[in-house]
Amino acid sequence: MGVNLSIKNVPAEKVELLKQRAKSNHRSLQGELLAIIDQAAAAAPKKTMTIEELSAYVQSLGLKTRDEATKMIREDRDR
């Protein structure tokens, strides 16, 4: 079951802009607000690694030199 949220003291101008946005997206104001929350939640940072987890991950890559790491980063960036 969902949770009810409340935002207090929203300026009237912001409410009007949200209503216009909802209308242009063929949604109710409630639907538009939920879509905004969904988008924000999807963009939220994922679980962060501890130093130990990061160290184990780097060691698992088997890199021996900085050049190998640089090459790997560039290949990933180019993808």
Backbone as CSV, one residue per row, in Angstrom:
resi,resn,N_x,N_y,N_z,CA_x,CA_y,CA_z,C_x,C_y,C_z
1,MET,0.837,-1.172,0.000,0.000,0.000,0.000,0.885,1.240,0.000
2,GLY,0.470,2.251,-0.695,1.233,3.485,-0.807,1.176,4.327,0.445
3,VAL,1.995,5.353,0.455,2.077,6.299,1.557,1.608,7.652,1.053
4,ASN,0.854,8.365,1.862,0.418,9.710,1.503,1.489,10.713,1.903
5,LEU,1.831,11.615,0.989,2.803,12.674,1.258,2.094,14.015,1.173
6,SER,2.625,14.989,1.881,2.051,16.325,1.850,3.186,17.340,1.772
7,ILE,3.024,18.318,0.893,3.993,19.409,0.793,3.245,20.684,1.149
8,LYS,3.729,21.358,2.162,3.053,22.563,2.634,3.689,23.816,2.052
9,ASN,2.896,24.857,1.960,3.354,26.201,1.563,3.985,26.255,0.170
10,VAL,3.443,25.512,-0.761,3.920,25.570,-2.140,3.388,26.860,-2.758
11,PRO,4.263,27.685,-3.319,3.797,28.940,-3.926,2.799,28.670,-5.053
12,ALA,1.799,29.519,-5.139,0.738,29.363,-6.137,1.305,29.285,-7.553
13,GLU,2.374,30.045,-7.823,2.980,30.030,-9.169,3.516,28.634,-9.504
14,LYS,4.118,27.990,-8.509,4.656,26.639,-8.731,3.527,25.646,-8.989
15,VAL,2.452,25.783,-8.240,1.304,24.889,-8.420,0.745,25.053,-9.827
16,GLU,0.640,26.288,-10.281,0.112,26.542,-11.623,1.022,25.921,-12.685
17,LEU,2.342,26.069,-12.506,3.288,25.468,-13.462,3.163,23.946,-13.468
18,LEU,2.994,23.354,-12.292,2.826,21.902,-12.219,1.530,21.452,-12.879
19,LYS,0.466,22.231,-12.696,-0.801,21.900,-13.347,-0.664,21.973,-14.868
20,GLN,0.040,22.991,-15.356,0.255,23.115,-16.805,1.076,21.938,-17.324
21,ARG,2.096,21.579,-16.566,2.941,20.441,-16.960,2.109,19.158,-16.995
22,ALA,1.277,18.969,-15.977,0.420,17.780,-15.923,-0.509,17.740,-17.130
23,LYS,-1.100,18.873,-17.454,-2.020,18.932,-18.591,-1.297,18.593,-19.890
24,SER,-0.102,19.136,-20.059,0.638,18.868,-21.304,1.071,17.405,-21.411
25,ASN,1.173,16.726,-20.276,1.532,15.298,-20.266,0.298,14.400,-20.152
26,HIS,-0.900,15.002,-20.268,-2.158,14.263,-20.191,-2.280,13.472,-18.893
27,ARG,-1.938,14.159,-17.795,-2.025,13.542,-16.476,-2.779,14.463,-15.535
28,SER,-3.238,13.874,-14.435,-3.764,14.681,-13.341,-2.565,15.279,-12.602
29,LEU,-2.825,16.242,-11.747,-1.737,16.810,-10.941,-1.104,15.709,-10.099
30,GLN,-1.938,14.867,-9.508,-1.437,13.741,-8.705,-0.547,12.821,-9.547
31,GLY,-0.993,12.500,-10.752,-0.203,11.645,-11.637,1.114,12.286,-12.029
32,GLU,1.098,13.578,-12.265,2.322,14.292,-12.634,3.316,14.300,-11.482
33,LEU,2.807,14.559,-10.278,3.689,14.558,-9.104,4.299,13.178,-8.876
34,LEU,3.506,12.137,-9.063,4.028,10.779,-8.910,5.081,10.478,-9.976
35,ALA,4.874,10.950,-11.209,5.851,10.754,-12.281,7.163,11.466,-11.933
36,ILE,7.060,12.666,-11.362,8.262,13.409,-10.957,9.002,12.651,-9.855
37,ILE,8.262,12.120,-8.893,8.883,11.341,-7.814,9.529,10.079,-8.374
38,ASP,8.859,9.390,-9.295,9.436,8.190,-9.920,10.742,8.511,-10.620
39,GLN,10.755,9.609,-11.359,11.959,10.016,-12.094,13.094,10.347,-11.123
40,ALA,12.784,11.061,-10.069,13.809,11.426,-9.083,14.347,10.196,-8.363
41,ALA,13.458,9.258,-8.033,13.889,8.044,-7.336,14.768,7.182,-8.229
42,ALA,14.454,7.134,-9.521,15.262,6.339,-10.454,16.648,6.936,-10.623
43,ALA,16.755,8.254,-10.484,18.036,8.927,-10.649,18.848,8.958,-9.357
44,ALA,18.255,8.494,-8.270,18.949,8.513,-6.986,20.192,7.634,-7.048
45,PRO,21.239,8.040,-6.352,22.468,7.237,-6.363,22.209,5.837,-5.821
46,LYS,22.895,4.900,-6.410,22.779,3.512,-5.967,23.636,3.328,-4.715
47,LYS,23.603,2.125,-4.176,24.375,1.813,-2.978,25.849,2.153,-3.188
48,THR,26.429,2.808,-2.231,27.844,3.136,-2.317,28.674,1.967,-1.789
49,MET,29.910,1.883,-2.275,30.813,0.821,-1.844,31.622,1.278,-0.634
50,THR,31.924,0.331,0.220,32.857,0.621,1.307,34.264,0.575,0.718
51,ILE,35.221,1.076,1.460,36.632,1.024,1.027,37.049,-0.419,0.792
52,GLU,36.620,-1.308,1.660,36.986,-2.720,1.535,36.395,-3.325,0.261
53,GLU,35.125,-2.998,-0.043,34.490,-3.514,-1.253,35.175,-2.970,-2.494
54,LEU,35.509,-1.687,-2.475,36.193,-1.075,-3.607,37.563,-1.697,-3.807
55,SER,38.276,-1.899,-2.728,39.610,-2.515,-2.814,39.514,-3.926,-3.390
56,ALA,38.552,-4.705,-2.926,38.379,-6.069,-3.435,38.020,-6.047,-4.911
57,TYR,37.171,-5.101,-5.316,36.780,-4.997,-6.724,37.992,-4.657,-7.597
58,VAL,38.778,-3.683,-7.170,39.963,-3.289,-7.952,40.930,-4.462,-8.051
59,GLN,41.125,-5.172,-6.967,42.026,-6.324,-7.004,41.490,-7.413,-7.929
60,SER,40.177,-7.568,-7.990,39.585,-8.596,-8.845,39.795,-8.291,-10.330
61,LEU,40.055,-7.026,-10.658,40.301,-6.660,-12.050,41.668,-7.135,-12.533
62,GLY,42.565,-7.405,-11.603,43.875,-7.916,-11.963,44.769,-6.918,-12.679
63,LEU,44.561,-5.651,-12.447,45.379,-4.633,-13.111,46.767,-4.585,-12.479
64,LYS,47.767,-4.415,-13.319,49.145,-4.383,-12.832,49.745,-2.979,-12.914
65,THR,49.318,-2.202,-13.874,49.898,-0.869,-14.069,48.804,0.178,-14.243
66,ARG,49.211,1.436,-14.115,48.273,2.534,-14.344,47.789,2.552,-15.787
67,ASP,48.672,2.192,-16.700,48.292,2.200,-18.118,47.137,1.235,-18.394
68,GLU,47.145,0.091,-17.730,46.045,-0.861,-17.905,44.733,-0.261,-17.403
69,ALA,44.804,0.402,-16.262,43.607,1.030,-15.705,43.116,2.142,-16.619
70,THR,44.024,2.952,-17.112,43.662,4.051,-18.011,43.001,3.508,-19.268
71,LYS,43.568,2.449,-19.831,43.002,1.839,-21.036,41.588,1.338,-20.767
72,MET,41.392,0.712,-19.626,40.086,0.181,-19.263,39.053,1.308,-19.118
73,ILE,39.456,2.383,-18.475,38.543,3.523,-18.293,38.177,4.145,-19.633
74,ARG,39.155,4.297,-20.516,38.880,4.890,-21.828,37.953,4.009,-22.657
75,GLU,38.172,2.693,-22.597,37.296,1.781,-23.332,35.860,1.857,-22.808
76,ASP,35.730,1.930,-21.483,34.399,2.027,-20.889,33.736,3.342,-21.277
77,ARG,34.481,4.417,-21.278,33.972,5.736,-21.637,33.516,5.781,-23.098
78,ASP,34.244,5.079,-23.963,33.933,5.079,-25.404,32.688,4.249,-25.740
79,ARG,32.292,3.364,-24.839,31.110,2.525,-25.078,29.835,3.293,-25.020
